[in-house]
């Protein structure tokens, strides 16, 4: 049907269309984006030299919680983690605060994706306070942070999918148990058949 006829009939019947106000879209841009300093160089010579971080969802009953983790590429050890009902900036900042007092390398680097929490001024300021250099994955490229994605896969497959926590307290306990097992007992081929903490302790001996 011709649009002119539609307009005439609408006028005769007193019908008006509802038009949504269009708003310009400029795309989401983080306030702070670091260069990809890590650049998939996942080998580290010293503890707390190259760290990676990310957030994953954890199913809790019929809803979700959010797990923030920091992993040390030197021995794949989980050195900080936080669980929350909310995927927000405090979740990330609380995780970062656990690095206070750690023996960070003088050239310490923390790599993440470009999630909104990791591109805020607050995040940048916390890195400066810790004297850590920031690094970001390329936009939409999960392989730039593959090591921590691998940990999340192990955590879910070997623990959470089996336990199926119904409350956040159950989820916290399951994650705590698995991270202790992962750090102390789960051997890794990369670490010559040792667990992350065994590898670190043997290197320090």
C-alpha positions in Angstrom: 0.0 0.0 0.0 1.3 3.4 -0.9 2.5 5.5 2.0 0.4 8.5 0.8 -2.8 6.4 1.1 -1.8 5.3 4.6 -1.2 8.9 5.6 -4.6 10.0 4.2 -6.4 7.2 6.0 -4.6 7.9 9.3 -5.6 11.6 8.9 -9.2 10.7 8.3 -9.4 8.3 11.2 -7.4 10.7 13.6 -4.6 8.1 14.1 -1.1 9.2 15.0 2.0 7.0 15.2 4.2 7.1 18.2 7.8 8.0 17.2 10.6 7.3 19.6 13.1 10.1 20.1 16.4 9.0 18.6 19.5 9.6 20.6 22.9 9.8 19.1 25.1 6.7 19.9 28.8 7.3 20.1 29.8 3.9 21.3 31.1 2.9 24.7 34.6 4.2 25.4 36.5 3.5 28.6 38.0 6.5 30.2 41.4 4.7 30.5 42.6 2.1 28.1 46.1 0.7 28.5 48.2 -0.7 25.7 48.4 -4.5 25.4 51.8 -4.7 27.2 51.4 -8.4 28.0 50.9 -9.3 24.4 50.3 -13.0 25.1 53.7 -13.4 26.6 52.4 -15.6 29.4 55.8 -16.7 30.8 57.1 -14.8 33.9 60.6 -15.2 35.4 59.7 -14.0 38.9 56.7 -14.2 41.2 54.3 -11.2 41.1 55.9 -10.0 37.9 53.0 -10.7 35.5 49.5 -10.9 36.9 46.2 -11.4 35.0 42.7 -10.7 36.2 39.1 -11.2 35.1 35.6 -11.7 36.3 33.3 -14.7 35.6 29.7 -15.5 36.5 28.9 -18.3 39.0 25.4 -19.8 38.9 23.9 -19.8 42.4 20.5 -21.4 42.4 18.3 -19.5 39.9 20.6 -16.4 39.9 24.2 -15.5 39.5 27.2 -14.3 41.6 30.4 -12.9 40.2 33.9 -14.1 40.9 36.9 -11.8 40.5 40.3 -13.4 40.4 44.0 -12.5 40.1 46.4 -15.2 38.8 50.2 -15.0 38.9 51.6 -16.2 35.5 54.9 -17.2 37.2 53.3 -20.4 38.7 49.6 -20.0 37.8 48.8 -19.4 41.5 45.6 -17.7 42.5 46.9 -14.8 44.6 43.6 -12.9 45.1 39.9 -13.5 44.7 36.5 -12.0 45.7 32.9 -13.2 45.3 30.0 -10.8 45.1 26.3 -10.6 44.2 27.2 -7.6 42.0 29.4 -7.2 39.0 30.7 -3.8 39.8 33.7 -1.6 40.5 33.9 -2.5 44.3 34.3 -6.2 43.3 37.4 -5.4 41.4 38.8 -2.9 43.9 38.3 -5.3 46.8 40.2 -7.9 44.8 43.0 -5.5 44.1 43.2 -4.6 47.8 44.3 -8.1 48.5 47.6 -7.4 46.7 48.6 -4.9 49.4 51.5 -6.3 51.3 52.5 -8.8 48.6 56.1 -8.8 47.5 55.4 -7.4 44.0 58.1 -7.3 41.4 59.5 -3.9 40.6 58.1 -4.3 37.1 54.8 -5.8 38.1 52.2 -5.9 35.4 48.4 -6.6 35.8 46.6 -7.5 32.6 42.8 -7.6 32.0 40.2 -7.2 29.3 38.5 -3.9 28.7 35.6 -4.5 30.9 34.1 -1.3 32.3 35.6 -1.8 35.8 39.1 -2.1 34.3 38.9 1.2 32.3 37.9 3.5 35.2 40.1 6.2 36.8 39.6 4.4 40.1 41.1 1.2 38.8 44.0 3.2 37.3 44.6 5.0 40.6 44.6 1.8 42.5 47.2 0.3 40.2 49.3 3.5 40.7 49.1 3.1 44.5 50.3 -0.5 44.2 53.0 0.6 41.7 51.6 -1.9 39.1 51.6 -1.2 35.4 48.2 -1.8 33.7 47.7 -3.8 30.5 44.6 -4.4 28.4 43.6 -7.1 26.0 42.5 -6.0 22.5 38.8 -5.3 22.3 36.8 -8.5 22.1 39.8 -10.8 22.0 39.5 -13.4 24.8 42.8 -15.2 23.7 44.8 -12.2 25.0 43.8 -13.3 28.5 43.6 -17.1 27.8 45.4 -18.2 31.0 42.7 -17.0 33.4 39.9 -18.2 31.1 41.5 -21.6 31.4 41.4 -21.4 35.2 37.7 -20.4 35.2 37.0 -23.4 32.9 38.8 -25.8 35.4 37.0 -24.3 38.4 33.5 -24.7 36.8 34.1 -28.2 35.3 35.9 -29.7 38.3 33.9 -28.1 41.1 31.0 -25.8 40.5 29.1 -27.9 37.9 29.4 -30.8 40.3 28.4 -29.0 43.5 25.7 -26.7 42.0 25.6 -24.3 44.9 22.2 -22.9 45.9 23.3 -20.0 48.0 26.2 -17.6 47.8 27.6 -19.0 51.0 27.8 -22.5 49.4 29.4 -21.0 46.3 32.0 -19.2 48.4 32.9 -22.4 50.3 33.1 -24.4 47.1 35.4 -21.8 45.4 37.5 -21.5 48.5 38.0 -25.3 48.6 38.8 -25.5 45.0 41.3 -22.6 45.0 43.1 -24.2 48.0 43.2 -27.5 46.1 44.3 -25.8 42.9 47.1 -23.9 44.5 48.4 -26.6 46.8 47.6 -30.0 45.2 46.6 -29.8 41.5 49.8 -30.6 39.5 50.4 -28.9 36.2 52.4 -30.0 33.2 53.7 -26.4 32.8 55.2 -26.6 36.3 57.0 -29.9 35.8 54.2 -31.9 37.5 54.1 -29.6 40.6 51.3 -27.6 42.1 51.6 -23.8 41.9 52.8 -23.4 45.5 55.1 -26.4 45.3 56.7 -24.9 42.3 57.2 -21.5 44.0 58.6 -23.1 47.2 61.0 -25.3 45.2 62.3 -22.4 43.2 62.8 -20.4 46.4 64.7 -23.2 48.2 
